[in-house]
Amino acid sequence: MSSSSPTSLDIKNQKEGFVGAIEVKKPILDHENVLQKHAGFFDLNKDGVIYPWETFQAMREIGSGLLLSTAAAVFINVSLSHSTRPVCFPSFLFPIEVKNIKFGKHGSDSGVYDSEGRFVASKFEEIFIKHAHTYPNALTHDELKEMIKTNREPNDFKGRIGGFVEWEVLYKLAKDKNGLLQKETIRGVYDGTLFEALKKEHTKIKNLS
């Protein structure tokens, strides 16, 4: 994590909600199933099913390296396939059904998704009320680790691992140059808009190289 102090531009971006130079602000409706939108980014052919190779390719599109993309594809699909296909026989292709993604919601999380996959604004704000000690609209890595630890539930090994991996991957891919995870960046991962923003940013970098 960078030890440099945030510039005035970084503070402005922190307030306005940018990932790098990409604005990701978008209204979230109370009835909207944002968890499905979040998962839908990884459904590359939009057939309602996410296979490991789609997860891998989607991770690559948002700037993840080969090793992390491979590990994410294995972890995500193995973890979620059975729970999102509750009436189906197990498949060694480990597909994830987007329409049932709410059944893949694990414990030891922030509670920002409710049981139906809708966005709970009060739980989202609670993240920053409780853990944003340095800046009101951003988390440092230490504050992020504090939040992960606070969310742990007793005897929930699977949920703890899932929460840790998700947040650490998000931090690696979406922190700003000062090592901060901005509020609107986190909001964007919940409703799925962050993935499109990262994809555009990564594509732009590739085209310039």
Secondary structure as UniProt FT lines:
FT   HELIX           8..16
FT   STRAND          18..19
FT   TURN            20..21
FT   STRAND          22..23
FT   TURN            30..31
FT   HELIX           34..40
FT   TURN            41..42
FT   TURN            44..45
FT   STRAND          49..50
FT   HELIX           52..61
FT   TURN            62..63
FT   HELIX           66..80
FT   TURN            81..84
FT   TURN            86..87
FT   TURN            92..93
FT   STRAND          96..97
FT   HELIX           98..104
FT   TURN            115..116
FT   STRAND          118..119
FT   HELIX           121..131
FT   TURN            136..137
FT   STRAND          138..139
FT   HELIX           141..151
FT   TURN            154..155
FT   HELIX           157..174
FT   TURN            177..178
FT   STRAND          181..182
FT   HELIX           183..191
FT   HELIX           193..208
//
